[in-house]
């Protein structure tokens, strides 16, 4: 590691294979905490290269405990986090709306590191059981239309990094990797990223896969569609710019989608929205992100996809999907 750190500190980059080996060595406990912290810090001070990102991703996928949900052909809605916006859990809510609309979802999530409250924090608070048991996950898909894949259960390699990330409490390149390492290897994915540069890198790497994907970055910094302005999109077939009017809704203010600074408040907002007590802005931002998942899978068009999402939320289908997962967790 000393040689690697010296090279990185001297502004050198490393190859895909070196990045892969470094992460495997970290997971095997070959480096101490100070070395790992220094390694992570380098990438807070300079941009990661595509080769480095690809190498880190390959290592995590190689080391993960896979789960086979291919028969459901699910979609994952996952953001990198690290946008510093402290919104409520939009992509997690959008996942249940998508499931309520009849699209199977394999939701990859984790505890918050750089944010106050990650998807796993909210799910745990609301009684969702974390499991890597394939039978339980398939039952979840059959009955609720969604499985929640808590990252720590499927990426045991990261146990050496988790306490360091928690103590640093800022975004690291692991934020960049999260959406790329879903252990069910879904063929459909909606990914939100915290920068335009990362959106480009994701687009390049995802074009080399057989996935149907949409990558999202709101130009004012959100790692999802925020409806506070325009959103850059990159998919298999095209690049574009979305505006709120494309979903038939008005632009909103950032203050209208903030909230969830504690696990308790995030859980309360989550339940309010699912129970039909969300504000129009909250409902619209959740349904816009769900619409992207529906459109990615079914190619139904944005307005029709948005209408399907809104129907799933307002008729209680999304709530029932969540309640079924709660019941299975008892």
N, C-alpha and C positions, 0 to 999 in steps of 0.2 A: 504493500500500500504506500510505503514511503516514496518509492519511485513514481508511482502514479500521482500522488499528491504534488510532488515537486513539479512534474510536468504540467499538471492542471494549474498550479499557482503561477507557473511561467506562461500562462495563456495558451498552452497547447490544447488540442482536442485529442480524444481517444477514439479508437476504431470501434465498430459495432461489436466485434468479438471481445475487445478489452472491456467494453461496458458490460457485456453479458457476463464475463468472468468476474468482474468486480462485484456485481450484484449477487452472484452465486457464492462468492467468498464471504460477503457480508452475511448472507443467510446461513452459511455454515459456521458462523461464529469465528471466522479467521481474523477479524479485525476488532480492535477495542472500540469503546464508545467514543473516545476522543477522535480517533481516526474516521469513524463513520460520520460524526458531526462535522468534521472538517470537509469530508467528501461532499456532504449535502450542502455545506455552506458555499462551496465553489459555484454550484449551480444557482445559488441565489444572487450571485454577483456577475454572472455572465449567462448568455443564452445557451441553451442546450442545442446540440446539432442533431440532425435527423438520424445519423448513424448511432449516436449515443442513445437517443430516445428509443430507437428500434432495438438496440442491444439490451437495454434495460427491460423493455417490454418482453422480448424473447425469453429472457431469464425468468421473469415472473410467470409467464405462461408455462414454461418448462417445469417450474417448481410447484405449480398450483395443484390442488386436488380437484380434478375435473368432475363435473356432474353432467350427465347426459339428459338434456331436455329437448333434443332435436326433433322428437316426434311432434312437439307443440309449435315448432318454428317460431319461438318467441321474439319479442323486441325488448331491448333494454333502453331505458331513458336514464342517462347518467351524466352529471356534470363534473368538471374537474374540481369545483370549489376554488377557493383562493381568489375570488373576485372582490372580496372585502365589502360586499354590498349588504350583508346581513338581512337578506330577505327571509320570508318563511320558506318552508320546504316545498318549493314549487314542483321540482321534477318528481318527488316522491308522490305528491298528490296527483300529478299528471299521470303517473304510472297506474294508480287505482282507477282513474277516469278512463284510461286506455283499456284496462282490463274490463271495466264496466261496459265499454263499447264493443266488447267481444274479441279484442286482440290480446292473445296471450302475452304475458310480460314476465321476463326474468330480470328482476330489479337488483342490480349490484349496488351495495351501499356500505357505508362505514361510519364510525364515529367522527364527529367534527374534530379537525386538528387546527386548521387556520380559521375556522368559523366557529360561532358559538354553539351550533347545534347541527350535527350531521343527520342523515336519514336514519342511521342505526340508533342514534340517541332517541329520536322520536318514536320509532317502532318499538324499541325496548320499553319506553315509558308507557306506551299504549298496549303492552302485553303481547306483542308479536314474538313468537319463539324463534330464536336463531338456530338453525339446524343445517348440517351437511349430509343428513340422511336422505338418500335418493328417493326412498319410498315416500317420506314425508313431503319432499319437494314436489314429487309428481302428484301426490294427493292435493297439495295446495294448488297446483295448476288445474287439476280436474275440477275442484270444487270452487275455488276462488278466482281462477283465471290468472293468478299471479303467484310467483315464488319470490321470496326475499332472500337474497344471497349476501349474508354478512361477510364482508371481505376477509376478516381475520380468521374465520373458520376454514377458508379455502386457500389462504396464503400463509401457511405456518412459517414460511421463510421470512416473513416480515416481523416476527416476534423480536428480533434483535434491533429493529429500527423503530418500532412503535413507541417505546418510552423516550427515545431521542427526539422523534418528531413532536411528541407531546410537550417535551420541555422546551424545544425551540419555538413551538406555537406559531410558526409562520409557514407559508406555503413552500414546499420543496418540489423536486421533480417527481415525487410520488403522487402529488396532486395531478400532475400531467398523465401519469400512468393509469390511475384508477379506472377510468372508463374503458381502457384498452385491454384490461385483464379480467373480464367477466369469466368465471370458471365454467360457465355453460356454453361458451363460444357461440353466442347468438349470431345468426346470419342477418339480423335486422337490428339497427342501432341508431338512436338519436343521441348525439354527444354535444354537450355544451362546454365551451372552453373560455378561459379568462383573457385571452389575447388574440389579436388577429394573426400574429406570427404563429402561434400554436395552432390556430385553425388551418393555416396553410400546411403545417407539418403533418397534422392529422390527415388532411386531405391527401397528401402525398402517400402516407403509409397505408391509408384505407383503400386507396385506388389499387394497391397491390394485393388486396384480399378479394374474396367472393361475396363480401357483405353488401346488402342494401343499406345505405347509410345517409344520414343528414348531419352535418356538423354546423353548430350554431355559435355565433358570437355577436352579442349586442354591441353596437358601436360605442355606446357609452359605458362599456365595461362588464356587463353582466355575462355570466356563463350559461345563458338560456335566453329565450325570448322574454323580454321584459315589458314590451308594449310602451316603454318610455321613449322610444325612438326607433331607428332602423336596426335591423339584424342582418348580418352577413350569413349566407348559407352556402355550404359546399356539399354536393351530393355526388352520387355515381355519375350522373349524366350532365350536371350543370352547376354553375355558380350563380348566385343571385343576391338580391337585397329585398328583405321583407319589410313592410311597414304595417302598422296596426290596421289600416284600411283594407289590407289584403284579407283580413279575417272578418271584415265588416264591423270593426269596433273602433273606438276613438283612442287617441294617445292618452296615456295616464302619467301621473307624477310619481317619482320614485317613492315618495312618502306613502303612497297608497299600497305598496307591496312590501314595505319594510315590516319587521316584526320577528318575533321568535328569538329574542336575545338570551332567553333561558330555555331549558328543555320543557319546563312547565308551560311557558307561554307559547312555545312552538307547537306543543301538543294540543293546546286549547284552540289555536288558530286552525290547525289541521282538522280537528273534529268539527269546528264551526263550519268550515267550508264544505266538508263532506255531508254535513247535516242540513245543507241548504241555507246556512246563516252567514255565508260569506258576502262581502261587498261585491258590487258589479265588477270592480277592477280586479279583485282577487279571483273571482270566478273566470273572468276573461283571460287572465294571464295563465292560469292553470290549463284552461281549455285550449289556448293557443299552442302550448307546448305539447299537450296530448294530441292536438290536431296534426302536429308534425310527425308524431309517431304513427298515427293512423295513415297519413298520407305516404309516409315512407314505406309502410307495409303494403297498403292497398292501392296507392296511386290514385286516390279518389278526388284529388283537388283540394285546395286549402279551405274554401268556404264550406264545401260539403263535409270535409273532415272536422272542421270546427263545429258545425251543427251537430254531427254525431257525438262529439265530445261533450258539448253543452247538454245534449239530451241525456247522456249517460250520467252527468253530474246532477242535473236538476230533477231527474226522475228517481234518483236514489240508487241507480245501478252501481255507481262507484262505491257508495256507502255499503251496499250489500256485499260487494266484493271484499271490502275491508273487514266487514263483520264476520264473513266466512273464514277469513284468515285468522282473525282473533279467536273464533270458536275452535279452529283446528289447533291453535296454540295452547289451549287449556289442558 
